[in-house]
Amino acid sequence: MNYDSGAWYNGSWKRGERHGLGKFHSADGNWYNGSWKDGKVHGHGEYHWADGTFYSGGFNNNKFHGNGVRTWTDGRKYAGAWENHEMHGDGILTSASGETRRGHWVKASRFRVRLIVV
């Protein structure tokens, strides 16, 4: 389906809502490919921002949820648990310089973290 805004969606529908597997591409260049439920991003998928930032993993109600990996354009990377669109639970954060921190995050704040030297 093509939208007046320039966005488009190609995938499954249920009762007029995106539902099942599908790909949505927004007019600003962001795109999502994965599972939908009742018109919302839900389940496993990949979200790509136009600037090159990328997330692959779980979604719930249009938000990062469960296990996933987000990579920023500056080289930072977080692999671990997400809840309500925030790093929440066990994960590994790698800085742009390559410094790696493994720990437990609570609502995106480091709770217990240790530096890993390799």
LODOMI-340687 format. One record per residue: residue number from 1; residue in three letters; y, z, x of N, C-alpha, C, O in turn. Coordinates in steps of 0.02 Angstrom, whole numbers. Atoms other than C-alpha are relative to their C-alpha. Example, Ala and Ser with C-alpha at 12.3 -4.5 7.8 and 13.67 -1.06 7.14 Angstrom:
% residues 2
pt nr:1	rest:ALA	nnorth:-59	nup:0	neast:45	canorth:-225	caup:390	caeast:615	cnorth:60	cup:0	ceast:45	onorth:59	oup:33	oeast:97 .
pt nr:2	rest:SER	nnorth:-59	nup:-3	neast:-42	canorth:-53	caup:357	caeast:684	cnorth:55	cup:37	ceast:-39	onorth:110	oup:45	oeast:-14 .
END
This chain:
% residues 118
pt nr:1	rest:MET	nnorth:-58	nup:0	neast:42	canorth:0	caup:0	caeast:0	cnorth:62	cup:0	ceast:45	onorth:66	oup:39	oeast:92 .
pt nr:2	rest:ASN	nnorth:-63	nup:3	neast:-36	canorth:172	caup:-46	caeast:65	cnorth:54	cup:35	ceast:-41	onorth:58	oup:27	oeast:-102 .
pt nr:3	rest:TYR	nnorth:-55	nup:-37	neast:32	canorth:323	caup:65	caeast:26	cnorth:66	cup:-34	ceast:15	onorth:73	oup:-67	oeast:66 .
pt nr:4	rest:ASP	nnorth:-67	nup:29	neast:-9	canorth:505	caup:11	caeast:7	cnorth:32	cup:23	ceast:65	onorth:73	oup:-14	oeast:94 .
pt nr:5	rest:SER	nnorth:-29	nup:-27	neast:-61	canorth:548	caup:120	caeast:157	cnorth:-24	cup:-36	ceast:63	onorth:5	oup:-28	oeast:117 .
pt nr:6	rest:GLY	nnorth:31	nup:33	neast:-58	canorth:441	caup:11	caeast:271	cnorth:-64	cup:34	ceast:22	onorth:-100	oup:7	oeast:64 .
pt nr:7	rest:ALA	nnorth:63	nup:-35	neast:-14	canorth:299	caup:137	caeast:278	cnorth:-57	cup:-36	ceast:-36	onorth:-46	oup:-75	oeast:-82 .
pt nr:8	rest:TRP	nnorth:58	nup:27	neast:35	canorth:123	caup:88	caeast:231	cnorth:-60	cup:47	ceast:6	onorth:-64	oup:89	oeast:51 .
pt nr:9	rest:TYR	nnorth:62	nup:-39	neast:1	canorth:-45	caup:167	caeast:189	cnorth:-57	cup:-48	ceast:-15	onorth:-53	oup:-91	oeast:-58 .
pt nr:10	rest:ASN	nnorth:60	nup:39	neast:11	canorth:-216	caup:89	caeast:202	cnorth:-59	cup:49	ceast:-1	onorth:-76	oup:78	oeast:50 .
pt nr:11	rest:GLY	nnorth:56	nup:-46	neast:4	canorth:-361	caup:193	caeast:138	cnorth:-20	cup:14	ceast:-71	onorth:-3	oup:-23	oeast:-118 .
pt nr:12	rest:SER	nnorth:28	nup:-20	neast:64	canorth:-446	caup:281	caeast:-6	cnorth:51	cup:36	ceast:-44	onorth:98	oup:67	oeast:-20 .
pt nr:13	rest:TRP	nnorth:-43	nup:-32	neast:51	canorth:-363	caup:342	caeast:-166	cnorth:-43	cup:37	ceast:-50	onorth:-101	oup:19	oeast:-61 .
pt nr:14	rest:LYS	nnorth:32	nup:-35	neast:55	canorth:-410	caup:465	caeast:-302	cnorth:54	cup:23	ceast:-48	onorth:99	oup:61	oeast:-28 .
pt nr:15	rest:ARG	nnorth:-50	nup:-18	neast:52	canorth:-309	caup:484	caeast:-463	cnorth:72	cup:-11	ceast:25	onorth:116	oup:31	oeast:14 .
pt nr:16	rest:GLY	nnorth:-67	nup:18	neast:-23	canorth:-159	caup:399	caeast:-382	cnorth:24	cup:36	ceast:62	onorth:82	oup:30	oeast:81 .
pt nr:17	rest:GLU	nnorth:-19	nup:-38	neast:-61	canorth:-160	caup:511	caeast:-226	cnorth:-43	cup:-25	ceast:58	onorth:-100	oup:-46	oeast:48 .
pt nr:18	rest:ARG	nnorth:40	nup:14	neast:-59	canorth:-216	caup:475	caeast:-49	cnorth:-56	cup:52	ceast:3	onorth:-43	oup:112	oeast:-1 .
pt nr:19	rest:HIS	nnorth:57	nup:-45	neast:2	canorth:-390	caup:549	caeast:-40	cnorth:-59	cup:-33	ceast:34	onorth:-78	oup:-89	oeast:17 .
pt nr:20	rest:GLY	nnorth:54	nup:29	neast:-40	canorth:-533	caup:521	caeast:83	cnorth:28	cup:-22	ceast:66	onorth:73	oup:11	oeast:93 .
pt nr:21	rest:LEU	nnorth:-23	nup:24	neast:-64	canorth:-507	caup:421	caeast:241	cnorth:56	cup:-51	ceast:-9	onorth:53	oup:-93	oeast:-54 .
pt nr:22	rest:GLY	nnorth:-54	nup:48	neast:3	canorth:-347	caup:325	caeast:273	cnorth:48	cup:6	ceast:57	onorth:48	oup:55	oeast:94 .
pt nr:23	rest:LYS	nnorth:-51	nup:1	neast:-53	canorth:-206	caup:278	caeast:390	cnorth:68	cup:-9	ceast:-33	onorth:78	oup:-54	oeast:-74 .
pt nr:24	rest:PHE	nnorth:-68	nup:5	neast:24	canorth:-22	caup:307	caeast:353	cnorth:46	cup:-12	ceast:60	onorth:40	oup:22	oeast:111 .
pt nr:25	rest:HIS	nnorth:-48	nup:16	neast:-52	canorth:115	caup:230	caeast:459	cnorth:70	cup:5	ceast:-30	onorth:86	oup:-31	oeast:-77 .
pt nr:26	rest:SER	nnorth:-68	nup:-10	neast:27	canorth:294	caup:291	caeast:429	cnorth:48	cup:-52	ceast:28	onorth:34	oup:-85	oeast:78 .
pt nr:27	rest:ALA	nnorth:-51	nup:49	neast:-21	canorth:449	caup:183	caeast:445	cnorth:29	cup:17	ceast:68	onorth:53	oup:-27	oeast:104 .
pt nr:28	rest:ASP	nnorth:-29	nup:-20	neast:-64	canorth:506	caup:284	caeast:596	cnorth:-49	cup:-5	ceast:59	onorth:-33	oup:15	oeast:115 .
pt nr:29	rest:GLY	nnorth:49	nup:12	neast:-54	canorth:348	caup:241	caeast:696	cnorth:-53	cup:53	ceast:9	onorth:-99	oup:43	oeast:48 .
pt nr:30	rest:ASN	nnorth:53	nup:-51	neast:-1	canorth:247	caup:401	caeast:671	cnorth:-58	cup:-26	ceast:-41	onorth:-49	oup:-63	oeast:-90 .
pt nr:31	rest:TRP	nnorth:57	nup:20	neast:42	canorth:71	caup:376	caeast:607	cnorth:-56	cup:52	ceast:2	onorth:-63	oup:90	oeast:50 .
pt nr:32	rest:TYR	nnorth:57	nup:-45	neast:8	canorth:-81	caup:473	caeast:548	cnorth:-61	cup:-41	ceast:-20	onorth:-57	oup:-85	oeast:-62 .
pt nr:33	rest:ASN	nnorth:63	nup:31	neast:18	canorth:-262	caup:417	caeast:540	cnorth:-52	cup:55	ceast:-8	onorth:-67	oup:91	oeast:40 .
pt nr:34	rest:GLY	nnorth:51	nup:-51	neast:10	canorth:-394	caup:529	caeast:462	cnorth:-11	cup:16	ceast:-73	onorth:-3	oup:-27	oeast:-116 .
pt nr:35	rest:SER	nnorth:19	nup:-23	neast:67	canorth:-442	caup:630	caeast:310	cnorth:61	cup:22	ceast:-41	onorth:109	oup:50	oeast:-15 .
pt nr:36	rest:TRP	nnorth:-51	nup:-20	neast:49	canorth:-334	caup:658	caeast:155	cnorth:-34	cup:37	ceast:-57	onorth:-93	oup:24	oeast:-73 .
pt nr:37	rest:LYS	nnorth:25	nup:-34	neast:60	canorth:-357	caup:774	caeast:7	cnorth:58	cup:10	ceast:-48	onorth:107	oup:43	oeast:-31 .
pt nr:38	rest:ASP	nnorth:-51	nup:-7	neast:52	canorth:-253	caup:762	caeast:-152	cnorth:70	cup:-17	ceast:26	onorth:118	oup:17	oeast:10 .
pt nr:39	rest:GLY	nnorth:-64	nup:24	neast:-24	canorth:-114	caup:667	caeast:-63	cnorth:26	cup:33	ceast:63	onorth:80	oup:17	oeast:86 .
pt nr:40	rest:LYS	nnorth:-22	nup:-36	neast:-60	canorth:-104	caup:783	caeast:87	cnorth:-49	cup:-10	ceast:57	onorth:-109	oup:-21	oeast:46 .
pt nr:41	rest:VAL	nnorth:42	nup:4	neast:-60	canorth:-169	caup:773	caeast:265	cnorth:-45	cup:62	ceast:0	onorth:-20	oup:119	oeast:-3 .
pt nr:42	rest:HIS	nnorth:48	nup:-56	neast:6	canorth:-327	caup:880	caeast:263	cnorth:-66	cup:-21	ceast:31	onorth:-93	oup:-74	oeast:16 .
pt nr:43	rest:GLY	nnorth:62	nup:16	neast:-34	canorth:-483	caup:885	caeast:371	cnorth:15	cup:-19	ceast:71	onorth:60	oup:9	oeast:102 .
pt nr:44	rest:HIS	nnorth:-10	nup:21	neast:-70	canorth:-495	caup:797	caeast:539	cnorth:40	cup:-64	ceast:2	onorth:32	oup:-109	oeast:-39 .
pt nr:45	rest:GLY	nnorth:-38	nup:61	neast:-9	canorth:-372	caup:668	caeast:600	cnorth:41	cup:0	ceast:64	onorth:37	oup:47	oeast:104 .
pt nr:46	rest:GLU	nnorth:-44	nup:8	neast:-58	canorth:-248	caup:607	caeast:729	cnorth:70	cup:-15	ceast:-24	onorth:80	oup:-57	oeast:-68 .
pt nr:47	rest:TYR	nnorth:-70	nup:13	neast:16	canorth:-59	caup:614	caeast:717	cnorth:36	cup:-21	ceast:64	onorth:32	oup:13	oeast:115 .
pt nr:48	rest:HIS	nnorth:-36	nup:27	neast:-57	canorth:47	caup:510	caeast:835	cnorth:74	cup:-5	ceast:-18	onorth:92	oup:-34	oeast:-69 .
pt nr:49	rest:TRP	nnorth:-71	nup:6	neast:9	canorth:235	caup:528	caeast:851	cnorth:23	cup:-62	ceast:37	onorth:-8	oup:-84	oeast:85 .
pt nr:50	rest:ALA	nnorth:-27	nup:61	neast:-31	canorth:340	caup:376	caeast:896	cnorth:19	cup:12	ceast:74	onorth:18	oup:-35	oeast:113 .
pt nr:51	rest:ASP	nnorth:-19	nup:-15	neast:-70	canorth:394	caup:465	caeast:1058	cnorth:-59	cup:7	ceast:47	onorth:-50	oup:16	oeast:107 .
pt nr:52	rest:GLY	nnorth:60	nup:-5	neast:-41	canorth:214	caup:472	caeast:1120	cnorth:-37	cup:66	ceast:-4	onorth:-93	oup:71	oeast:22 .
pt nr:53	rest:THR	nnorth:35	nup:-63	neast:11	canorth:171	caup:651	caeast:1072	cnorth:-60	cup:-14	ceast:-45	onorth:-57	oup:-58	oeast:-88 .
pt nr:54	rest:PHE	nnorth:63	nup:15	neast:35	canorth:-5	caup:660	caeast:1002	cnorth:-37	cup:65	ceast:-17	onorth:-37	oup:112	oeast:22 .
pt nr:55	rest:TYR	nnorth:43	nup:-57	neast:20	canorth:-115	caup:783	caeast:905	cnorth:-64	cup:-29	ceast:-29	onorth:-63	oup:-76	oeast:-69 .
pt nr:56	rest:SER	nnorth:65	nup:18	neast:28	canorth:-300	caup:765	caeast:868	cnorth:-37	cup:64	ceast:-17	onorth:-46	oup:108	oeast:26 .
pt nr:57	rest:GLY	nnorth:36	nup:-59	neast:19	canorth:-395	caup:895	caeast:769	cnorth:2	cup:13	ceast:-74	onorth:7	oup:-34	oeast:-114 .
pt nr:58	rest:GLY	nnorth:4	nup:-20	neast:69	canorth:-401	caup:992	caeast:608	cnorth:69	cup:5	ceast:-33	onorth:119	oup:21	oeast:-1 .
pt nr:59	rest:PHE	nnorth:-60	nup:-5	neast:42	canorth:-272	caup:989	caeast:468	cnorth:-18	cup:37	ceast:-64	onorth:-75	oup:33	oeast:-88 .
pt nr:60	rest:ASN	nnorth:7	nup:-31	neast:65	canorth:-249	caup:1092	caeast:311	cnorth:68	cup:-3	ceast:-35	onorth:117	oup:25	oeast:-9 .
pt nr:61	rest:ASN	nnorth:-62	nup:3	neast:39	canorth:-116	caup:1054	caeast:180	cnorth:59	cup:-25	ceast:41	onorth:113	oup:4	oeast:41 .
pt nr:62	rest:ASN	nnorth:-51	nup:34	neast:-41	canorth:-16	caup:940	caeast:298	cnorth:19	cup:38	ceast:63	onorth:70	oup:21	oeast:94 .
pt nr:63	rest:LYS	nnorth:-18	nup:-39	neast:-60	canorth:-18	caup:1066	caeast:442	cnorth:-60	cup:3	ceast:47	onorth:-118	oup:0	oeast:26 .
pt nr:64	rest:PHE	nnorth:53	nup:-9	neast:-48	canorth:-117	caup:1085	caeast:603	cnorth:-38	cup:63	ceast:-18	onorth:-8	oup:115	oeast:-31 .
pt nr:65	rest:HIS	nnorth:40	nup:-57	neast:18	canorth:-262	caup:1201	caeast:567	cnorth:-71	cup:-9	ceast:27	onorth:-100	oup:-63	oeast:22 .
pt nr:66	rest:GLY	nnorth:66	nup:4	neast:-30	canorth:-426	caup:1241	caeast:654	cnorth:7	cup:-19	ceast:73	onorth:58	oup:-4	oeast:104 .
pt nr:67	rest:ASN	nnorth:-3	nup:20	neast:-70	canorth:-465	caup:1169	caeast:825	cnorth:34	cup:-67	ceast:8	onorth:24	oup:-113	oeast:-32 .
pt nr:68	rest:GLY	nnorth:-34	nup:63	neast:-13	canorth:-356	caup:1034	caeast:898	cnorth:33	cup:-1	ceast:69	onorth:38	oup:50	oeast:103 .
pt nr:69	rest:VAL	nnorth:-33	nup:11	neast:-65	canorth:-269	caup:962	caeast:1050	cnorth:66	cup:-36	ceast:-13	onorth:68	oup:-87	oeast:-47 .
pt nr:70	rest:ARG	nnorth:-65	nup:33	neast:5	canorth:-84	caup:922	caeast:1059	cnorth:25	cup:-13	ceast:71	onorth:23	oup:31	oeast:114 .
pt nr:71	rest:THR	nnorth:-26	nup:20	neast:-65	canorth:-11	caup:827	caeast:1206	cnorth:72	cup:-24	ceast:-11	onorth:85	oup:-68	oeast:-52 .
pt nr:72	rest:TRP	nnorth:-71	nup:18	neast:5	canorth:178	caup:814	caeast:1229	cnorth:16	cup:-53	ceast:52	onorth:-22	oup:-63	oeast:99 .
pt nr:73	rest:THR	nnorth:-19	nup:54	neast:-45	canorth:268	caup:672	caeast:1317	cnorth:18	cup:24	ceast:70	onorth:14	oup:-14	oeast:118 .
pt nr:74	rest:ASP	nnorth:-17	nup:-27	neast:-66	canorth:322	caup:786	caeast:1460	cnorth:-62	cup:22	ceast:40	onorth:-56	oup:45	oeast:96 .
pt nr:75	rest:GLY	nnorth:62	nup:-16	neast:-34	canorth:138	caup:816	caeast:1504	cnorth:-31	cup:65	ceast:-20	onorth:-88	oup:79	oeast:-1 .
pt nr:76	rest:ARG	nnorth:31	nup:-62	neast:24	canorth:112	caup:985	caeast:1421	cnorth:-57	cup:-17	ceast:-47	onorth:-57	oup:-68	oeast:-81 .
pt nr:77	rest:LYS	nnorth:57	nup:11	neast:44	canorth:-52	caup:1004	caeast:1329	cnorth:-27	cup:68	ceast:-22	onorth:-33	oup:114	oeast:18 .
pt nr:78	rest:TYR	nnorth:32	nup:-60	neast:26	canorth:-126	caup:1137	caeast:1216	cnorth:-65	cup:-21	ceast:-34	onorth:-64	oup:-66	oeast:-76 .
pt nr:79	rest:ALA	nnorth:65	nup:13	neast:30	canorth:-311	caup:1135	caeast:1170	cnorth:-26	cup:67	ceast:-25	onorth:-38	oup:113	oeast:15 .
pt nr:80	rest:GLY	nnorth:25	nup:-63	neast:27	canorth:-371	caup:1271	caeast:1053	cnorth:11	cup:5	ceast:-75	onorth:14	oup:-45	oeast:-111 .
pt nr:81	rest:ALA	nnorth:-5	nup:-15	neast:71	canorth:-350	caup:1353	caeast:885	cnorth:72	cup:-5	ceast:-26	onorth:120	oup:11	oeast:9 .
pt nr:82	rest:TRP	nnorth:-65	nup:7	neast:34	canorth:-208	caup:1316	caeast:764	cnorth:-6	cup:32	ceast:-70	onorth:-60	oup:32	oeast:-100 .
pt nr:83	rest:GLU	nnorth:-3	nup:-26	neast:69	canorth:-156	caup:1400	caeast:602	cnorth:70	cup:-11	ceast:-27	onorth:119	oup:9	oeast:5 .
pt nr:84	rest:ASN	nnorth:-64	nup:11	neast:33	canorth:-17	caup:1347	caeast:484	cnorth:50	cup:-34	ceast:47	onorth:109	oup:-15	oeast:48 .
pt nr:85	rest:HIS	nnorth:-41	nup:42	neast:-44	canorth:51	caup:1222	caeast:613	cnorth:22	cup:35	ceast:65	onorth:66	oup:9	oeast:100 .
pt nr:86	rest:GLU	nnorth:-18	nup:-37	neast:-60	canorth:61	caup:1351	caeast:754	cnorth:-63	cup:14	ceast:42	onorth:-118	oup:19	oeast:15 .
pt nr:87	rest:MET	nnorth:55	nup:-21	neast:-44	canorth:-47	caup:1391	caeast:906	cnorth:-19	cup:71	ceast:-22	onorth:24	oup:115	oeast:-21 .
pt nr:88	rest:HIS	nnorth:20	nup:-65	neast:25	canorth:-148	caup:1537	caeast:840	cnorth:-75	cup:9	ceast:12	onorth:-117	oup:-23	oeast:-21 .
pt nr:89	rest:GLY	nnorth:70	nup:-11	neast:-19	canorth:-310	caup:1600	caeast:918	cnorth:-9	cup:-18	ceast:73	onorth:39	oup:-21	oeast:111 .
pt nr:90	rest:ASP	nnorth:16	nup:15	neast:-70	canorth:-397	caup:1557	caeast:1081	cnorth:18	cup:-72	ceast:17	onorth:6	oup:-118	oeast:-22 .
pt nr:91	rest:GLY	nnorth:-17	nup:67	neast:-21	canorth:-333	caup:1410	caeast:1179	cnorth:20	cup:-3	ceast:73	onorth:25	oup:49	oeast:107 .
pt nr:92	rest:ILE	nnorth:-21	nup:13	neast:-69	canorth:-281	caup:1334	caeast:1344	cnorth:63	cup:-41	ceast:-2	onorth:65	oup:-95	oeast:-32 .
pt nr:93	rest:LEU	nnorth:-64	nup:35	neast:-5	canorth:-102	caup:1283	caeast:1378	cnorth:10	cup:-23	ceast:72	onorth:8	oup:18	oeast:118 .
pt nr:94	rest:THR	nnorth:-11	nup:28	neast:-66	canorth:-70	caup:1168	caeast:1524	cnorth:73	cup:-24	ceast:3	onorth:95	oup:-61	oeast:-40 .
pt nr:95	rest:SER	nnorth:-70	nup:20	neast:-8	canorth:109	caup:1147	caeast:1586	cnorth:5	cup:-71	ceast:28	onorth:-45	oup:-99	oeast:50 .
pt nr:96	rest:ALA	nnorth:-12	nup:66	neast:-27	canorth:186	caup:983	caeast:1640	cnorth:-16	cup:-3	ceast:75	onorth:-34	oup:-56	oeast:101 .
pt nr:97	rest:SER	nnorth:16	nup:-3	neast:-71	canorth:160	caup:1039	caeast:1821	cnorth:-74	cup:10	ceast:15	onorth:-95	oup:8	oeast:72 .
pt nr:98	rest:GLY	nnorth:71	nup:-9	neast:-8	canorth:-25	caup:1070	caeast:1791	cnorth:-24	cup:71	ceast:0	onorth:-84	oup:84	oeast:4 .
pt nr:99	rest:GLU	nnorth:19	nup:-71	neast:4	canorth:-22	caup:1260	caeast:1782	cnorth:-36	cup:12	ceast:-66	onorth:-12	oup:-8	oeast:-119 .
pt nr:100	rest:THR	nnorth:41	nup:-10	neast:60	canorth:-156	caup:1315	caeast:1659	cnorth:-3	cup:74	ceast:-18	onorth:-15	oup:117	oeast:25 .
pt nr:101	rest:ARG	nnorth:4	nup:-69	neast:26	canorth:-152	caup:1471	caeast:1552	cnorth:-50	cup:1	ceast:-58	onorth:-43	oup:-36	oeast:-107 .
pt nr:102	rest:ARG	nnorth:50	nup:-9	neast:52	canorth:-301	caup:1525	caeast:1449	cnorth:17	cup:66	ceast:-35	onorth:33	oup:115	oeast:-1 .
pt nr:103	rest:GLY	nnorth:-16	nup:-63	neast:33	canorth:-272	caup:1655	caeast:1315	cnorth:-8	cup:-3	ceast:-74	onorth:-39	oup:-48	oeast:-103 .
pt nr:104	rest:HIS	nnorth:2	nup:-8	neast:73	canorth:-254	caup:1711	caeast:1137	cnorth:72	cup:-1	ceast:-25	onorth:112	oup:41	oeast:-5 .
pt nr:105	rest:TRP	nnorth:-67	nup:6	neast:28	canorth:-101	caup:1658	caeast:1040	cnorth:2	cup:29	ceast:-70	onorth:-47	oup:24	oeast:-107 .
pt nr:106	rest:VAL	nnorth:-12	nup:-25	neast:68	canorth:-31	caup:1743	caeast:885	cnorth:65	cup:-32	ceast:-24	onorth:119	oup:-17	oeast:2 .
pt nr:107	rest:LYS	nnorth:-57	nup:37	neast:27	canorth:84	caup:1631	caeast:785	cnorth:43	cup:-30	ceast:55	onorth:104	oup:-19	oeast:57 .
pt nr:108	rest:ALA	nnorth:-31	nup:38	neast:-55	canorth:127	caup:1526	caeast:939	cnorth:25	cup:43	ceast:57	onorth:51	oup:15	oeast:106 .
pt nr:109	rest:SER	nnorth:-19	nup:-42	neast:-56	canorth:166	caup:1678	caeast:1049	cnorth:-62	cup:21	ceast:39	onorth:-113	oup:36	oeast:9 .
pt nr:110	rest:ARG	nnorth:57	nup:-21	neast:-41	canorth:53	caup:1721	caeast:1194	cnorth:-12	cup:74	ceast:-9	onorth:34	oup:115	oeast:-2 .
pt nr:111	rest:PHE	nnorth:18	nup:-70	neast:11	canorth:-37	caup:1883	caeast:1157	cnorth:-37	cup:27	ceast:61	onorth:-18	oup:77	oeast:90 .
pt nr:112	rest:ARG	nnorth:39	nup:-16	neast:-60	canorth:-166	caup:1892	caeast:1296	cnorth:-9	cup:-65	ceast:38	onorth:-42	oup:-111	oeast:14 .
pt nr:113	rest:VAL	nnorth:3	nup:63	neast:-37	canorth:-148	caup:1760	caeast:1429	cnorth:-15	cup:15	ceast:73	onorth:9	oup:65	oeast:101 .
pt nr:114	rest:ARG	nnorth:11	nup:-7	neast:-72	canorth:-213	caup:1740	caeast:1604	cnorth:7	cup:-69	ceast:32	onorth:-14	oup:-120	oeast:3 .
pt nr:115	rest:LEU	nnorth:-10	nup:61	neast:-39	canorth:-168	caup:1609	caeast:1732	cnorth:-66	cup:-20	ceast:32	onorth:-100	oup:22	oeast:60 .
pt nr:116	rest:ILE	nnorth:61	nup:26	neast:-31	canorth:-311	caup:1501	caeast:1791	cnorth:21	cup:-41	ceast:61	onorth:60	oup:-88	oeast:55 .
pt nr:117	rest:VAL	nnorth:-16	nup:37	neast:-61	canorth:-299	caup:1441	caeast:1970	cnorth:-62	cup:-40	ceast:19	onorth:-117	oup:-12	oeast:27 .
pt nr:118	rest:VAL	nnorth:57	nup:43	neast:-17	canorth:-408	caup:1293	caeast:2013	cnorth:11	cup:-35	ceast:66	onorth:-31	oup:-73	oeast:89 .
END
